[in-house]
């Protein structure tokens, strides 16, 4: 029996038995729990963006720099995370990242100006990059049930964090915009203690990663295509996440409720719906179709009335959840480069869009009107789909190789590059 990608089938990750999704060692749950809090930090500020702007006497475009500084540092740090983790090990890298987040999230709550807050968010982004880029590697290394279960655990943490971040931001931010930052610092400190207690040091890769290896990995056509497509998709994703709260202009509680529902759909579709759709239709068809539907949804969001905008914001979580799962799998398997190196290069490219969207969306509104940022976001989603369509052969090639390997039709020489790339390598991805 083979998987949907043509390779040998792994154990069903939803099976309740010994390799099932829920039957995992404490170290996996500790890492997954800390990952939830890490992803909460991304959407935490969503419901309190207007409150921050009011409290610090800042404009929407100035406050949006909270996302831009965070993801710009995250993108650059992707070139460093593999270099660090291959030298000090996964556990120490996780703890270092958590320590950065605890310190800078706490400092963010003390900010006296939007400039200080943006700077502290940049430090937070560095910590989050070190943690998030290593978390999947640790989960894969310690999880029962193979990489399929590990990816679903990771996507579950992402979805739950994305859902709970706005909710926590609303609950704490209703009293003061500073409290969500302090709350995150406390939760990450708890995660630090849990990983210290339950996670043992992970085996280090056989070969240390250099700072330039991720950039070299992008020379692979399939990986470069996945990264470019994800770049355009991420612009759309973070236009919804960072710009929509200003358009909805709701109280922290109402905005938090909207993005909580958005995050629930994201989690359900990434963990439950996406794998079943991939199995039935194939990953690239699912990804291309989901990107087109996201474009239509965002366009309607931009031109609809307030109720329509709320509905479309929530609905976008479904398409984003599907896209996240498929892109993660492409990053893990599309190239012959060692997976941590390939993932670092892929994330280096795509996170630049997450930094760009929160900056350009409010600027575009200032230059034109409130509708045009969503038109741009719809166009970038379509461009992402076109990249998948045009480059489908390069993106589909690894599945053909895996199928041939499973059937024993490749020679030892043809198999050698993939074995050499995978030997002794732990998996790092976002």
Secondary structure, 3 states (H helix, E strand, C coil): CECCCCCECCCCCCCCCCCCCCCCCHHHHHHHHHHHHHHHHHHCCHHHHHHHHHHCCCCHHHHCHHHHHHHHHHHHHHHHHHHHHHHHCHHHHHHHHHHHHHHHHHHHCCCCCHHHHHHHHHHHHHHHHHHHHHHHHHHHHHCCCHHHHHHHHHHHHHHHHHHHHHHHHHHHHCCCCCHHHHHHHHHHHHHHHHHHHHCCCCCCCCCCCCCCHHHHHCCCHHHHHHHHHHHHHHHHHHHHHHHHHHHHCCCHHHHHHHHHHHHHHHHHHHHHHHHHHHHHHCHHHHHHHHHHHHHHHHHHHHHCCHHHHHHHHHHHHHHHHHHHHHHHHHHHHCCCCCHHHHHHHHHHHHHHHHHHHHHHHHHHHHHCCCCHHHHHHHHHHHHHHHHHHHCHHHHHHHHHHHHHHHHCCCCHHHHHHHHHHHCCCCCCCC
